[in-house]
Amino acid sequence: MNYCNNPFFWQRRITREVKVGDVGVGGDNPIRVQTMLISDTMKTEACINEAIPIIEAGCEILRITAPSINDSKNLKNIVGELRKRGYNTPIVADIHFVPAAAMEAALWCEKIRINPGNYADRKKFATREYSDDQYADELERLEKAFAPLVLKCKELGRAMRIGTNHGSLSDRIMNRYGDTPLGMVESALEFVRVCRKHNYHGIILSMKASNPKVMVEAYRLLVARLNEEGADWNYPLHLGVTEAGEGEDGRIKSAIGMGALLEDGIGDTVRVSLTEDSVHEIPVCKELVKKYNVLWEQQRTGRLVAQASLLVTEKRDPFTYTRRPTPEYFIGDLRLRLGKDHPQRVELPVPLTVRIGDIQRITTAEPDTFAEILQFHVKTMADIGKIAALKPELRKRHIHTPIAVKFDSAEVNLPVTDVAEKINVPYNGKEDITALLTEAARLTVQFDIEGDSPEQFANNCATLVGVLKTFPKNQVILAVSHADGLDLIAAYRALAATLDNHGLTLPILIHDRVSSKRAHHVQQSALIAASTHIGGLLCDGIGDAVEVTGEDDLLKSIKLAYNILQAAGARTFKTDYVACPSCGRTLFDLQMVTARIKSRTAHLKGVKIAVMGCIVNGPGEMADADFGYVGTAPGKISLWVGKTQVKQHIPEDQAVDELIALIKEHGKWIDAPANVEATEAALAAS
């Protein structure tokens, strides 16, 4: 099955245009940005006051929840007041559970979002086997519930998003397909078939999940299935990682999921789901789509340079995550383990002018986030002397972090075996590297492959692989230095595919960015770019070590690397939170409660806690969480362990204490170290 035009060269997926009011999505349009109000839909003035700054920040489509018929009726007042004040941004009504609310909202809003997991079904967590006849009966019942809305939207010229959420698949889907990307896709396609039966095509589709790997797999599988169904199944896609969280973590997780898809030309509108005021989502959305809208304008106007196909065939399965197999390496005095099933390692470039105190800070100050390999750029014998003088000083302070030296040529003529455990050299296909591999047999050697064109880069990969086959016992790591004409993810895919096709399972280090001479290149922020590139490749199963640069502080680079690894599900170094972005359904102050929970639990490494404003996505999105905190009624909270609700109707002012007691009861609690207690106390007071 094919999910993108070319895994090595960017080309946006071509879709039909769906009009949401006056705003076109898909077709010839740029990738649109949108968000959702968090105000109570019954409070008209509050919604207006929240909506106006969001629209003025650049929001192109605005969603509002409508949990009841009365909420839907009040959308008339909200939309009317916005239009009266000169704001024509199309409004989307977000519907769960209540078809009648959708019918009412269609009278006033330009678009209706329905969740196929709960529009015609109430989740009962029932386990049963459906015969084909019984399943057909279920689909007939679904159509009877859904067809009236389809006909209403067709009559009024309304658009519709069929938005699958990983957290709220129906019992019917769960029993036949499981809690899987395939189940998510089939959940949406059941509803698409009803739309098509009635010749209604104003459809936008989404496959949201809080886990970026699941989300990426589901969207890829959706595109492949749409392609299989036929050319006129070319519906636009709305991208989103749901329950992404707040701050840097939320932005990283969103960039990993959406960036990985945008890099393959998938996506026509985006929403970043942050546990913050919605106005803060718009700049992140704009940053995410900026690069791809420039590319799209060039593609649309025929200015995107056509690229020759690389003669490289991938063995990667884009629909199922599998980490690329590699051997186990041991590096340095303490035998740092790299590759195989070990976590992705973090290498940090440091200047030769670095102070001992700074190295202590990045290697020992934080027990779970530290540089695992220190990289120094060496040009002269004097530089070697600086490292030779530094190394015993580090050992005196019990810092045994492996040292890598980076050279500007593969023809190394400086003595390095006494000062380094790893050497990084460029490879352009011209140097004779046999001497290096022979003399440095006891060191780990990293080749940073270069190419002045896609074809030259691919040829250099193949040439290097041919040489490396004659040195099977050497510890060799490969990376990309520059690959002109290829974006970073494409270059690493080509490298991994070349290795796989030649039967070499060498580890790969991912740089967060590489130089490129492509005229269309647009610099994204360090956080968005690094998250997209490293996270996207990790979702492809590529990468055994990472190197992050571009931050103005060494510790920031380290933290960014670890945050990306955790968000991608590659490493765990802190408590993991799944926190929904809030909306009018939320039954408590989500931002305040999330901050309160974090202030008490931030030291619980490896524990995953879900904080959900309501029950809509709760059970499913909490499926891989250890504990869940869910609003069930105003001022009332339920607590969950995994998929099981264990306490309910807890007064909100007691719920955090009850959550802590539950964590202790299940043996997941440890007391915070003194320095962490001080930090958590400061968070609690803020």
Residue pairs with C-beta under 8 A, 6 or more apart in sequence:
1 221
1 224
1 225
1 227
1 228
1 319
2 224
2 227
3 220
3 221
3 223
3 224
3 227
3 264
3 266
3 318
3 319
4 11
4 13
4 220
4 223
4 264
4 265
4 266
5 11
5 13
5 265
6 307
6 309
7 264
7 314
7 318
7 490
7 493
8 307
8 309
8 310
8 312
8 454
8 486
8 490
8 493
8 494
9 307
9 454
9 486
9 490
10 263
10 264
10 265
10 292
10 295
10 304
10 487
10 490
11 265
11 299
11 304
12 265
12 292
12 295
12 296
12 299
13 223
13 234
13 237
13 265
13 266
14 234
15 26
15 27
15 234
15 235
15 236
15 237
15 268
16 26
16 27
16 201
16 232
16 234
16 235
16 236
17 24
17 25
17 26
17 27
17 28
17 29
17 236
18 24
18 25
18 26
18 27
18 159
18 201
18 202
18 203
18 204
18 235
18 236
19 25
19 157
19 159
19 202
20 61
20 90
20 92
20 110
20 111
20 159
20 204
21 88
21 89
21 90
21 91
21 110
21 111
22 88
22 90
23 29
23 32
23 60
23 61
23 89
23 90
25 32
25 61
25 159
25 204
25 236
25 238
25 268
25 269
26 204
26 235
26 236
26 237
26 268
27 236
28 300
29 268
30 289
30 293
30 296
30 297
31 262
31 267
31 268
31 269
31 270
31 289
31 292
31 293
31 296
32 60
32 61
32 268
32 269
32 270
33 58
33 59
33 60
33 61
33 269
33 270
33 271
33 282
33 285
33 286
33 289
34 59
34 60
34 61
34 62
34 63
34 92
34 269
34 270
34 271
34 285
35 54
35 59
35 62
35 63
35 271
35 272
35 278
35 279
35 281
35 282
35 285
36 62
36 63
36 64
36 65
36 94
36 271
36 278
36 581
36 583
37 47
37 50
37 51
37 54
37 62
37 63
37 64
37 65
37 278
37 583
37 584
38 50
38 277
38 278
38 581
38 582
38 583
38 584
38 586
38 590
39 46
39 47
39 49
39 50
39 584
40 46
40 47
40 584
41 47
41 64
41 65
41 66
41 67
41 71
41 74
41 75
41 78
41 584
42 70
42 71
42 74
44 74
44 77
44 78
44 81
47 64
47 78
48 78
48 81
48 82
48 85
50 278
50 279
51 62
51 78
51 82
51 87
51 89
52 82
52 85
52 87
53 279
54 62
54 278
54 279
54 282
55 62
55 87
55 89
57 279
57 282
57 283
58 282
58 286
59 89
59 282
60 89
60 269
61 89
61 90
61 92
61 111
61 269
62 89
62 90
62 91
62 92
63 91
63 92
63 93
63 94
63 113
63 271
64 75
64 78
64 91
64 92
64 93
64 94
64 109
64 584
65 71
65 93
65 94
65 583
65 584
65 585
66 72
66 75
66 93
66 94
66 95
66 98
66 101
66 102
66 104
66 105
67 96
67 97
67 98
67 101
67 584
67 585
68 98
68 101
69 98
69 100
69 101
69 104
71 101
71 584
72 93
72 101
72 102
72 104
72 105
72 108
73 104
75 91
75 93
75 104
75 105
75 108
75 109
76 107
76 108
78 91
79 91
79 108
79 109
82 88
82 89
82 91
90 109
90 110
90 111
91 108
91 109
91 110
91 111
92 109
92 110
92 111
92 112
92 113
92 161
93 101
93 102
93 105
93 106
93 108
93 109
93 111
93 112
93 113
94 113
94 583
95 101
95 102
95 105
95 112
95 113
95 114
95 115
95 119
96 115
96 118
96 119
96 168
96 585
96 616
97 118
97 119
97 122
97 616
99 119
99 120
99 145
99 146
99 148
99 149
102 112
102 114
102 119
102 149
103 148
103 149
103 152
105 112
106 112
106 149
106 152
106 153
106 156
106 158
107 156
109 158
110 158
110 159
111 158
111 159
111 160
111 161
111 204
112 149
112 153
112 158
112 159
112 160
112 161
113 160
113 161
113 163
114 146
114 149
114 160
114 161
114 162
114 163
114 191
115 163
115 164
115 165
115 168
115 616
116 162
116 163
116 164
116 170
116 187
116 188
116 190
116 191
117 123
117 164
117 165
117 168
117 169
117 170
117 173
117 187
117 620
118 168
118 170
118 616
119 145
119 146
119 191
120 141
120 142
120 145
120 146
121 142
121 170
121 171
121 172
123 168
123 170
123 171
123 619
124 171
125 171
125 619
125 643
126 171
126 175
127 175
128 171
128 175
129 175
130 138
130 172
130 175
130 176
135 172
135 176
138 172
139 190
142 190
142 191
142 194
143 194
143 197
146 191
146 194
147 194
147 198
149 160
150 160
150 194
150 195
150 198
150 200
151 198
151 200
152 158
153 159
153 160
153 200
153 202
154 198
154 199
154 200
154 202
157 202
158 202
159 202
159 203
159 204
160 195
160 200
160 202
160 203
160 204
161 203
161 204
161 205
161 206
161 238
162 188
162 191
162 192
162 195
162 203
162 204
162 205
162 206
163 188
163 205
163 206
163 208
163 238
164 184
164 185
164 187
164 188
164 205
164 206
164 207
164 208
164 218
165 208
165 209
165 242
165 616
165 617
165 620
165 621
166 179
166 184
166 207
166 208
166 209
166 210
166 211
166 214
166 215
166 218
166 242
166 620
166 621
167 209
167 210
167 242
167 243
167 616
167 617
167 618
167 619
167 620
167 621
167 622
167 623
168 616
168 617
168 619
168 620
169 179
169 183
169 184
169 187
169 620
170 187
173 183
173 186
173 187
174 183
176 183
176 186
177 183
177 186
179 620
179 623
181 207
181 214
181 217
181 218
181 221
181 319
182 221
184 207
184 209
184 218
184 222
185 207
185 218
185 221
185 222
185 225
188 205
188 207
188 222
189 225
192 203
192 205
192 233
192 235
195 201
195 203
201 232
201 235
203 235
204 235
204 236
204 237
204 238
204 268
204 269
205 222
205 235
205 236
205 237
205 238
206 237
206 238
206 239
206 240
207 215
207 218
207 219
207 222
208 215
208 240
208 241
208 242
209 215
209 218
209 241
209 242
209 621
210 241
210 242
210 243
210 244
210 253
210 578
210 621
211 569
211 624
212 241
212 253
212 256
212 257
212 260
212 535
212 539
212 567
212 568
212 569
213 321
213 539
213 568
213 569
215 240
215 241
215 257
216 257
216 260
216 261
216 536
216 539
217 318
217 319
217 320
217 321
219 237
219 239
219 261
219 266
219 267
220 261
220 264
220 266
220 318
220 319
221 319
222 237
223 237
223 266
224 319
226 233
226 234
226 235
227 233
236 268
236 269
237 266
237 267
237 268
237 269
238 267
238 268
238 269
238 270
238 271
239 257
239 258
239 261
239 262
239 266
239 267
239 269
239 270
239 271
240 254
240 257
240 258
240 270
240 271
240 272
240 273
241 253
241 254
241 256
241 257
241 258
241 272
241 273
242 273
242 580
242 581
242 617
242 621
243 273
243 578
243 579
243 580
243 581
243 610
243 612
243 617
243 621
244 250
244 251
244 253
244 254
244 272
244 273
244 274
244 275
244 579
244 581
245 253
245 274
245 275
245 577
245 578
245 579
246 274
246 275
246 276
246 579
246 591
246 594
247 276
248 527
248 560
248 563
249 563
249 567
249 577
250 272
250 273
250 274
250 275
250 276
250 579
251 272
251 274
251 284
251 527
251 528
251 531
252 527
252 531
252 535
252 560
252 563
252 564
252 567
253 531
253 567
254 272
254 273
254 274
254 284
254 288
255 288
255 527
255 528
255 531
255 532
255 535
256 531
256 532
256 535
256 536
256 538
256 539
256 564
256 567
256 568
257 535
257 539
258 267
258 270
258 272
258 288
259 288
259 528
259 531
259 532
259 533
259 535
259 536
260 489
260 532
260 535
260 536
260 539
260 540
261 267
262 270
262 288
262 289
262 291
262 292
262 532
263 487
263 489
263 490
263 532
263 536
265 292
267 292
270 285
270 288
270 289
271 281
271 285
272 281
272 284
272 285
272 288
273 281
273 580
273 581
274 280
274 281
274 284
274 581
275 579
275 580
275 581
275 582
275 590
275 591
275 594
275 611
276 581
276 591
277 591
278 581
281 581
284 528
287 524
287 525
287 528
288 528
290 522
290 524
291 521
291 522
291 524
294 520
294 522
295 304
295 520
297 303
298 304
298 520
304 520
307 454
307 485
308 454
308 455
310 454
310 455
310 458
310 494
311 458
312 458
312 494
312 497
312 498
312 501
313 497
313 501
314 493
314 496
314 497
314 500
315 497
315 500
315 501
316 324
316 493
316 496
316 497
316 500
316 540
316 541
316 542
318 540
321 539
321 541
322 541
323 341
323 541
324 496
324 500
324 505
324 508
324 541
324 542
325 340
325 505
326 339
326 340
326 505
326 506
326 507
326 508
326 544
327 339
327 340
327 505
327 506
327 507
328 337
328 338
328 339
328 340
328 342
329 337
329 338
329 339
329 444
329 475
329 477
329 507
330 336
330 337
330 338
331 338
331 373
331 402
331 421
331 422
331 444
331 475
332 400
332 401
332 402
332 403
332 421
333 400
333 402
333 421
334 400
334 402
336 345
336 372
336 373
336 402
338 345
338 477
338 507
338 544
338 545
339 507
339 544
342 544
343 565
343 570
343 571
344 538
344 543
344 544
344 545
344 546
344 565
344 570
344 571
345 372
345 373
345 544
345 545
345 546
346 370
346 371
346 372
346 373
346 545
346 546
346 547
346 548
346 558
346 561
346 562
346 565
347 371
347 372
347 373
347 374
347 375
347 404
347 509
347 545
347 546
347 547
348 362
348 371
348 373
348 374
348 375
348 547
348 548
348 554
348 557
348 558
348 561
349 375
349 376
349 377
349 406
349 547
349 549
350 358
350 359
350 362
350 371
350 374
350 375
350 376
350 554
351 376
351 377
352 376
352 377
352 378
352 383
352 386
352 387
354 554
356 390
356 393
356 394
356 397
358 554
359 374
359 394
359 399
359 401
360 397
360 399
361 554
361 555
362 370
362 371
362 554
362 555
362 558
363 370
363 371
363 374
363 399
363 401
364 370
364 398
364 399
365 555
366 558
368 562
368 573
368 574
368 605
369 558
369 559
369 562
369 573
370 401
370 558
371 401
371 554
371 558
372 401
372 402
373 401
373 402
373 403
373 404
373 422
373 545
374 401
374 402
374 403
374 404
375 403
375 404
375 405
375 406
375 424
375 547
376 383
376 387
376 403
376 404
376 405
376 406
377 383
377 405
377 406
378 384
378 387
378 405
378 406
378 407
378 414
378 416
379 408
380 414
381 414
384 405
384 414
384 415
384 416
384 419
387 403
387 405
387 419
387 420
388 418
388 419
391 403
391 419
394 400
394 401
402 421
402 422
403 419
403 420
403 421
403 422
404 420
404 421
404 422
404 423
404 424
404 444
404 446
405 416
405 419
405 420
405 422
405 423
405 424
406 423
406 424
406 425
407 414
407 423
407 424
407 425
407 426
408 426
409 425
409 426
409 431
410 425
410 426
410 427
410 431
410 433
410 436
410 447
411 431
411 432
411 436
412 423
412 425
412 436
412 440
416 423
416 440
416 443
417 440
417 442
417 443
420 443
421 443
421 444
422 443
422 444
422 445
422 446
422 477
423 440
423 443
423 444
423 445
423 446
424 446
424 448
424 479
425 433
425 436
425 445
425 446
425 447
425 448
426 447
426 448
426 449
426 450
426 481
427 433
427 447
427 448
427 449
427 450
427 460
427 464
427 481
428 450
428 451
428 460
429 450
429 456
429 459
429 460
429 463
429 464
433 447
433 464
433 467
434 467
434 470
436 445
437 445
437 467
437 468
437 471
437 474
437 476
438 471
441 471
441 473
441 474
443 475
444 475
444 476
444 477
445 474
445 475
445 476
445 477
446 476
446 477
446 478
446 479
446 509
447 464
447 476
447 477
447 478
447 479
448 479
448 480
448 481
448 511
449 457
449 460
449 461
449 464
449 478
449 479
449 480
449 481
449 483
449 495
450 457
450 460
450 481
450 482
450 483
451 457
451 458
451 459
451 460
451 482
451 483
451 484
451 486
451 491
452 484
453 484
453 485
454 483
454 484
454 485
454 486
454 494
457 480
457 483
457 484
457 485
457 486
457 491
457 494
458 494
458 498
461 494
461 495
461 498
461 499
462 498
462 502
464 478
465 498
465 499
465 502
465 504
466 502
468 474
468 476
468 504
468 506
469 502
469 504
476 506
477 506
477 507
477 508
477 509
477 544
477 545
478 495
478 499
478 506
478 507
478 508
478 509
479 508
479 509
479 510
479 511
479 547
480 488
480 491
480 492
480 495
480 511
480 514
481 511
481 514
481 515
482 514
482 515
482 516
483 490
483 491
483 494
483 514
483 516
484 516
484 517
484 518
485 516
485 517
485 518
486 494
486 516
487 516
487 518
488 511
488 513
488 514
488 516
488 533
489 532
489 533
489 536
489 537
489 540
491 514
492 508
492 510
492 537
492 542
492 543
493 537
493 540
493 542
495 508
496 508
496 540
496 542
499 505
499 506
499 508
507 544
507 545
508 542
508 543
508 544
508 545
509 543
509 544
509 545
509 546
509 547
510 533
510 534
510 537
510 538
510 542
510 543
510 545
510 546
510 547
511 547
511 549
512 526
512 529
512 530
512 533
512 534
512 546
512 547
512 548
512 549
512 550
513 529
513 530
513 533
513 549
513 550
523 529
524 532
526 550
526 551
526 560
527 560
529 550
530 548
530 550
530 560
530 561
530 564
531 564
531 567
534 543
534 546
534 548
534 561
534 564
534 565
534 568
535 564
535 567
535 568
537 543
538 564
538 565
538 568
538 569
538 570
539 568
543 570
546 561
546 564
546 565
547 561
548 557
548 558
548 560
548 561
548 564
549 557
550 557
551 557
551 560
562 571
562 573
565 571
565 573
566 572
566 573
566 574
566 576
572 605
572 606
573 605
574 602
574 605
575 598
575 601
575 602
575 603
575 604
575 605
575 606
575 607
575 608
575 609
576 606
576 607
576 608
576 609
577 594
577 597
577 598
577 608
577 609
577 610
577 611
578 608
578 609
578 610
578 611
578 612
578 621
578 622
578 625
579 590
579 594
579 610
579 611
580 586
580 590
580 611
580 612
580 613
580 617
580 621
581 590
582 590
582 591
582 613
583 613
585 613
585 614
585 616
586 613
586 614
586 631
587 613
587 614
587 631
587 632
587 633
587 634
587 635
587 636
588 613
588 631
588 635
588 637
588 652
590 611
590 613
593 611
593 629
593 652
593 656
594 611
595 683
595 686
596 656
596 684
597 609
597 611
597 629
597 656
597 659
598 683
599 680
599 681
599 683
599 684
600 656
600 660
600 680
600 684
601 607
601 609
601 660
601 663
602 676
602 679
602 680
602 683
603 670
603 672
603 673
603 676
603 680
604 663
604 668
604 669
604 670
607 626
607 627
607 663
607 668
608 624
608 625
608 626
608 627
609 625
609 626
609 627
609 628
609 629
609 659
610 618
610 621
610 622
610 625
610 627
610 628
610 629
610 630
610 640
611 628
611 629
612 618
612 621
612 622
612 628
612 629
612 630
612 631
613 631
614 630
614 631
614 632
615 630
615 631
615 632
618 628
618 630
618 640
619 640
619 643
622 628
622 630
622 640
622 642
622 643
623 642
623 643
625 640
625 642
626 641
626 642
626 663
626 666
626 668
627 639
627 640
627 641
627 659
627 662
627 663
627 666
627 668
628 638
628 639
628 640
628 641
629 637
629 639
629 640
629 655
629 656
629 659
630 637
630 638
630 639
630 640
631 637
632 638
632 648
632 649
633 649
635 651
635 652
636 648
636 649
636 650
636 651
636 652
637 650
637 651
637 652
637 655
637 658
638 645
638 647
638 648
638 649
638 650
639 645
639 646
639 647
639 648
639 650
639 655
639 658
639 659
639 662
640 646
641 662
641 666
646 662
647 658
647 662
650 658
660 669
663 669
672 680
